[in-house]
Amino acid sequence: MSEQKKILDQFMSLYNRPTYEEMSSVTGIQVTRCFRLVNGAEMKLKEYLIFKKLISDKVASESLITLAESCLVSLNETALKEIADLCERKLFFKHLSTESHLIEKQA
């Protein structure tokens, strides 16, 4: 099985067999091009990278959600509070970093 076929199969599976229109909307690739790719046309590097990133993002978010659900079931309240505090700190620092870049651009 070619790398292209594998990546398209994985995309189709993760996104619940989207229509060509849905695939186009998610990827930003034209509907007719999506049709051609699914039917064996050779993928351009840019298209390959789009599919690869969408797959990686989807897998990462689903595994994080699964991990969070396992933590909720398995860990005690203190451990959950520590995780929540860590997440809040990370978001706070991300917000500060983003805000800092905006101020630098305005100056």
trRosetta pair geometry for C-beta under 8 A, 3 or more apart (Angstrom, degrees):
i j d omega theta_ij theta_ji phi_ij phi_ji
1 5 5.0 -118 -176 85 89 128
1 6 5.6 107 127 -60 116 90
1 9 8.0 -24 -180 -1 139 145
2 5 4.6 97 57 5 82 102
2 6 7.0 -144 96 -6 44 86
3 6 5.6 -55 -150 35 33 114
3 7 6.3 27 156 -17 67 107
4 7 6.0 -58 -147 37 29 106
4 8 6.3 24 157 -14 65 109
4 37 7.7 -131 -180 -167 115 89
4 42 7.2 -120 -75 -141 166 52
4 43 4.9 173 -124 3 119 122
4 48 7.2 -81 -104 -101 81 103
5 8 5.9 -58 -146 40 29 108
5 9 6.1 30 155 -20 65 109
6 9 5.8 -58 -147 37 27 111
6 10 6.2 25 156 -18 64 108
7 10 5.7 -53 -145 37 31 112
7 11 6.3 34 154 -20 64 106
7 43 7.9 -35 69 -15 133 171
7 48 6.8 69 86 -145 171 76
7 51 5.1 91 155 123 118 133
7 52 6.4 -47 -140 -75 132 73
7 55 6.9 -116 -154 -28 82 153
8 11 5.6 -52 -145 37 32 113
8 12 6.2 32 156 -19 65 106
8 37 6.6 -179 -99 142 132 101
8 38 6.3 164 -170 -108 139 62
8 51 7.1 -45 -81 -152 55 154
9 12 5.8 -54 -146 37 29 111
9 13 6.3 28 155 -19 63 109
10 13 5.7 -56 -148 37 29 112
10 14 6.2 24 158 -14 66 110
10 55 5.5 40 122 -128 119 137
11 14 6.0 -60 -144 40 27 106
11 15 6.0 -5 168 9 65 116
11 23 7.8 76 141 -131 124 105
11 51 5.3 -67 -68 -156 141 103
11 54 6.6 51 -124 92 104 120
11 55 5.8 -87 -82 -73 74 104
12 15 6.5 -72 -136 54 21 91
12 17 5.4 34 -179 -100 91 54
12 18 7.1 -132 -129 24 61 73
12 38 8.0 94 -71 -120 128 110
13 16 8.0 27 178 -70 25 28
13 17 7.7 26 -89 -53 31 69
14 55 6.2 148 14 -125 160 73
14 58 4.9 96 170 120 136 151
14 59 7.2 -72 -116 -60 140 76
15 18 4.8 -29 129 -27 118 112
15 22 7.4 170 155 132 123 118
15 23 7.4 121 106 -96 152 74
15 26 6.6 -76 -131 -33 150 177
15 54 7.9 -2 -55 149 126 125
15 58 7.4 -95 -63 -106 79 162
18 22 3.6 -128 -171 95 111 122
18 23 4.7 149 98 -56 122 75
18 26 6.8 -92 -111 1 178 136
19 22 4.7 96 48 8 75 101
19 23 6.9 -136 94 -5 39 88
20 23 5.5 -52 -144 38 33 115
20 24 6.2 38 153 -23 64 106
20 31 5.0 83 139 -160 107 84
20 34 4.7 153 -153 95 84 124
20 35 5.2 7 -123 -65 145 84
20 38 7.4 -111 -96 4 95 142
21 24 5.6 -53 -149 35 29 114
21 25 6.4 31 152 -21 63 106
21 31 5.8 -1 -90 -111 56 120
22 25 5.6 -53 -148 34 32 114
22 26 6.3 27 156 -15 66 107
23 26 6.0 -59 -147 39 29 107
23 27 6.0 1 165 4 66 118
23 29 7.4 -38 135 62 88 104
23 31 7.9 115 70 -122 91 59
23 34 4.5 136 102 -154 125 146
23 38 7.9 73 97 -50 179 124
24 27 6.4 -69 -133 51 22 94
24 28 7.5 88 178 -88 55 2
24 29 5.9 -110 -125 78 64 61
24 30 6.2 -6 -134 -179 119 16
24 31 4.4 -46 -55 -76 154 64
24 33 7.9 114 -106 55 99 88
24 34 5.2 -112 -65 -19 82 142
26 54 6.5 81 152 -136 109 148
27 34 7.1 142 48 -90 138 113
27 47 7.7 36 174 -146 132 76
27 50 5.2 85 -158 145 93 130
27 51 6.8 -5 -117 -75 125 68
27 54 6.7 -72 -95 -36 77 153
28 50 6.8 -128 49 -144 101 143
29 33 5.0 -110 166 89 100 123
29 34 5.5 127 101 -62 111 86
29 37 7.5 14 140 -10 153 144
29 47 6.0 60 -97 -122 140 100
29 50 6.7 152 -42 91 111 161
30 33 4.4 87 64 7 88 107
30 34 7.0 -150 96 -10 45 84
31 34 5.7 -53 -152 31 32 113
31 35 6.6 35 150 -20 64 103
32 35 5.5 -48 -153 32 36 117
32 36 6.5 35 150 -18 65 104
33 36 5.6 -53 -149 37 35 111
33 37 6.3 38 152 -22 67 104
33 41 7.8 -107 -159 78 61 148
33 47 7.6 -136 152 -103 124 138
34 37 5.7 -53 -147 34 31 112
34 38 6.4 28 156 -16 65 107
35 38 6.1 -60 -150 38 27 108
35 39 6.3 5 157 -1 63 116
36 39 5.9 -72 -145 51 28 100
36 40 7.8 -80 174 60 57 52
36 41 3.8 12 153 -1 97 144
37 40 8.0 164 -177 32 23 14
37 41 5.5 -69 -82 60 40 96
37 43 5.9 58 -133 -87 109 88
37 47 6.8 -150 -99 166 143 147
43 47 4.7 -132 -166 87 91 121
43 48 4.9 109 132 -61 129 88
43 51 7.7 -53 -151 8 148 137
44 47 4.7 93 55 7 79 104
44 48 7.0 -141 94 -7 40 88
45 48 5.5 -54 -148 35 33 115
45 49 6.3 32 155 -19 67 105
46 49 5.9 -56 -150 36 29 110
46 50 6.6 33 151 -22 63 104
47 50 5.6 -51 -151 31 34 114
47 51 6.6 28 154 -13 66 104
48 51 6.0 -59 -152 39 30 107
48 52 6.1 29 153 -20 66 112
49 52 5.5 -53 -140 39 32 114
49 53 6.2 32 160 -20 65 105
50 53 6.1 -58 -149 35 25 107
50 54 6.5 22 156 -15 62 109
51 54 5.9 -58 -148 38 30 110
51 55 6.2 30 155 -19 66 108
52 55 5.9 -57 -149 37 28 111
52 56 6.3 28 154 -19 64 108
53 56 5.7 -55 -145 38 31 111
53 57 6.2 30 157 -19 66 107
54 57 5.9 -55 -145 38 28 111
54 58 6.2 27 157 -18 64 110
55 58 5.9 -59 -147 38 28 109
55 59 6.2 23 158 -16 65 110
56 59 6.0 -59 -145 39 27 107
56 60 6.1 25 158 -18 64 111
57 60 5.9 -58 -146 38 26 110
57 61 6.3 20 160 -15 64 109
58 61 6.1 -58 -146 38 27 105
58 62 6.3 22 158 -15 63 110
59 62 5.9 -59 -145 40 28 108
59 63 6.2 23 159 -17 65 109
60 63 6.0 -58 -144 38 27 106
60 64 6.3 27 156 -19 64 108
61 64 5.7 -54 -147 36 32 112
61 65 6.4 33 154 -20 65 106
62 65 5.7 -53 -148 36 32 112
62 66 6.3 34 153 -19 65 106
63 66 5.5 -51 -146 38 34 114
63 67 6.2 38 153 -21 65 105
64 67 5.6 -53 -147 37 31 112
64 68 6.3 33 154 -20 65 105
65 68 5.7 -52 -147 35 31 112
65 69 6.4 32 153 -19 64 104
66 69 5.8 -54 -150 35 31 111
66 70 6.5 31 152 -18 64 105
67 70 5.7 -55 -151 36 32 112
67 71 6.4 35 151 -21 65 104
68 71 5.6 -52 -149 34 33 114
68 72 6.5 37 152 -22 64 103
69 72 5.7 -50 -150 31 33 114
69 73 6.6 24 155 -12 64 107
70 73 5.9 -63 -151 41 32 106
70 74 5.7 1 163 1 70 122
71 74 6.2 -73 -131 50 24 94
71 75 5.0 -11 -169 6 70 125
71 79 7.6 -137 -166 123 98 110
71 80 6.6 137 149 -101 103 83
71 83 6.4 24 175 -18 152 175
72 75 7.4 -29 -80 40 11 91
72 80 7.0 71 -107 -113 53 128
75 79 4.0 -108 -179 87 120 131
75 80 5.3 148 101 -53 117 82
75 83 7.6 82 95 -10 165 135
76 79 5.3 93 56 12 70 102
76 80 7.1 -135 101 -4 35 93
77 80 5.7 -58 -147 39 32 112
77 81 6.3 36 154 -23 66 105
78 81 5.7 -53 -150 33 30 113
78 82 6.6 33 151 -20 63 103
79 82 5.6 -50 -152 32 35 114
79 83 6.6 34 151 -17 65 104
80 83 5.7 -53 -150 36 34 111
80 84 6.3 35 152 -19 66 106
81 84 5.6 -54 -146 38 32 112
81 85 6.3 35 154 -21 65 105
82 85 5.8 -53 -147 35 29 112
82 86 6.4 31 153 -20 63 105
83 86 5.7 -53 -150 35 31 113
83 87 6.5 31 153 -18 64 105
84 87 5.7 -55 -150 37 32 112
84 88 6.3 32 153 -19 65 107
85 88 5.7 -55 -147 37 31 112
85 89 6.4 32 154 -19 65 104
86 89 5.8 -54 -149 35 30 111
86 90 6.4 32 153 -20 64 106
87 90 5.7 -54 -148 35 31 113
87 91 6.4 29 155 -15 65 107
88 91 5.8 -56 -148 39 31 110
88 92 6.2 35 153 -23 65 107
89 92 5.5 -54 -146 35 31 114
89 93 6.3 26 158 -14 66 106
90 93 6.1 -58 -148 39 28 106
90 94 6.3 31 152 -21 63 108
91 94 5.5 -53 -145 36 32 115
91 95 6.3 35 154 -21 65 105
92 95 5.7 -55 -152 34 29 113
92 96 6.5 29 151 -18 64 105
93 96 5.5 -50 -145 36 35 113
93 97 6.2 38 154 -22 65 105
94 97 5.7 -54 -148 36 30 113
94 98 6.3 28 154 -17 64 107
95 98 5.9 -55 -147 38 29 110
95 99 6.2 29 155 -18 64 110
96 99 5.7 -57 -145 39 28 112
96 100 6.1 34 154 -25 64 107
97 100 5.6 -53 -148 32 28 115
97 101 6.7 28 154 -18 62 103
98 101 5.9 -54 -153 34 32 110
98 102 6.6 32 151 -19 64 105
99 102 5.7 -55 -152 34 34 113
99 103 6.5 33 152 -19 66 104
100 103 5.8 -54 -150 34 31 110
100 104 6.4 33 152 -20 64 106
101 104 5.6 -53 -147 36 33 114
101 105 6.4 33 154 -20 65 106
102 105 5.8 -54 -149 35 31 111
102 106 6.5 29 154 -18 64 107
103 106 5.8 -58 -150 36 32 111
103 107 6.5 34 153 -27 65 106
104 107 5.9 -54 -150 27 31 113
